[in-house]
Amino acid sequence: MQGHWVSRPEKTVCLVFIHGILSDAIKCWTHKSGTHWPTLAATDPSLADVSVYNFSFETGIATGDYGIGDAADALKELAGLDGIIEFPTIIFVCHSLGGIVARRFVVDNAIALSGKKIGLFLLGSPSRGSRWANLIAPAARIFRHEQARILQLTATNTRLADLDKSFRNLIHTSALAIVGKELLEDRGLNWLMGRIVEPDSAALYFPDSFKVPGSDHSSISKPDNVSAIQHRLLSKFVRLHAGPPRVITREAPDLVKKKADPLFEIYTAINARYYIERGVETEIFQFFDGGSTWISGRSGTGKTSLVRRWLDVRQIMHLELALTSTSGGGGNAIKEIADTLAINSNSPADADPTTSKVVDLLIKYAANNPFVLFVDEVGIESNSQDALRQIIGLLDGLKRKTANIRVIVCSINQPVATAGNHKFYDFFSNYSVNRWDDEEISILVHKIFAALPEIKISNEGREHIVRESKGNPRFAKAVLRDLKIYGSSRSLDKLIDAAKQQLGE
């Protein structure tokens, strides 16, 4: 194993190049013209403030049982010895097996990497294996070649399948900020061979994957110059994700003074340990990752907490506001967004803001960072479509000027496209959140009892709360909150009746 700094101008962003199987730190990245990609990145003026590190691990015909775990361990040791771990933003540029090594490293060292932004720029990386590795499986067994065996398709490869599951869980549940871009090969190495890594294995984790025109499994990692599409996309990826994540909300919680609350109303990062991950979250998070999303569902289904949880996990700069908190029930969404921007930027409010002004303010506020405008509690009753039309107009204006800003909207009622808002489906994915099932409510209730042993109730009483909740976690928490306050001085049935009156159930 070895690694070396190609350039090290500062300690903010570090690019770590990781080659693939049967290759090395020179051959993997060098174009036939002689251009070496890590060197190209180190000398590109657009990446002048970015440090570049070239990592090499043992690979070859005779590497035997030296597997990805060994390579990840080597990366861990060099990351400490050479100071990679000191960078707040670390972006791994990985070809083929190198992407699996990087994912193994991130999964194994999630705690040590906590608080950092981790980027994965993957080039033809077989996250779920390659059918070509399956074809040479007999030879891999004969030579006991661990690296070739780990590249086999996940249907016959439990170790790679386990890594895939662990990495997905890390993306969706960890406080570690992970971002990524996946580039796909366009064709086979020659007319006899198909693609080494198919799209269904190389585009799994991140939105907006891209097939590099004319590329094969070898050339995809060998750009000729700064104008090559691979390098331009890498440069853009670095600019988008450089620097530590910034999270901005209208009323930022004081996480130092507050304590975690098992009975929290709406999710904040301090309460992450008591958050219940629902089975639908992977799908919902994919909607959020993919672009602007309108999420609807009955009160109490946890829509706001779902969005806040995603923002916390992704560590994306954002602005949050609730339209029903304003006079007129959210009738003037544009003014409310402008006023919230003014509050957060300590600037004077505009008495009569226009959509174009708010678009420019948001772009300035985002400062070329990936940014989310989260608009909660939007009223879109049939007799009040103003907020819906204004938000669509805002997103229309944003899309004309930037691709960095997306909008997430929550409402009770599901939006319906009409003649007045016909562009709705052009701009928004539409997701309806269902109520929780009894198993999810049961997990929630038992987790709260485990955290609050002072609440005494029989197992039959717990099951009664689950049944009466009818899929509403807010109802269950309301009952348990009163149970904590009143204890045995009030019957469980009375507490359940009080919760029904309070929530209109």
Summary of the structure (lengths in Angstrom):
residues: 505
radius of gyration: 25.5
end to end distance: 63.3
largest distance: 82.5
contacts: 1623
relative contact order: 0.08
helix: 46%
strand: 14%
